[in-house]
Amino acid sequence: MIRCLMHPLTHSVVAELIPRKEVNILDQKMLEKLTITGTTVSSEFKNLHRVGWRVYPNENKEVFTKTFEQFYFMHGLQQQGYCWENKREVEVPTEKLAQSILSHYYASLQPPPDSDSLSNNQ
């Protein structure tokens, strides 16, 4: 199941995760930062996966995905308010969304229910 990393303020998808396989970072600033600085890992992780102290997105996808989940998200993004959501819950069909927007718009055009009685009393 694909999970989406949601930005805390914009509620936009900044990354998509296939657990234990791959993370696709959609936010360019986040991707640039991780490409330059990498993700710092623990000594246990370093020894277990035979990597350096930092893991970068252009290295082994599965190892980077683990570091993204276990270190970058847990020790940084989560404290900033980022959260994971299932992709199916994030995707709203465009037709359904447009229909909802239009129904709210048309409802706002309708006069209030008591507007006729108010104009007759004045």
Protein Blocks (a to p, Z undefined) as FASTA:
>chain_A
ZZddddfklopafbdcdehkbccdfblklmmmmmmnopaddfklmmmnopafbdcfklcf
klmmmmmmmmmmmmmmmmnopacddfklmpccfklmmmmmmmmmmmmmpccfklmmmmmm
ZZ
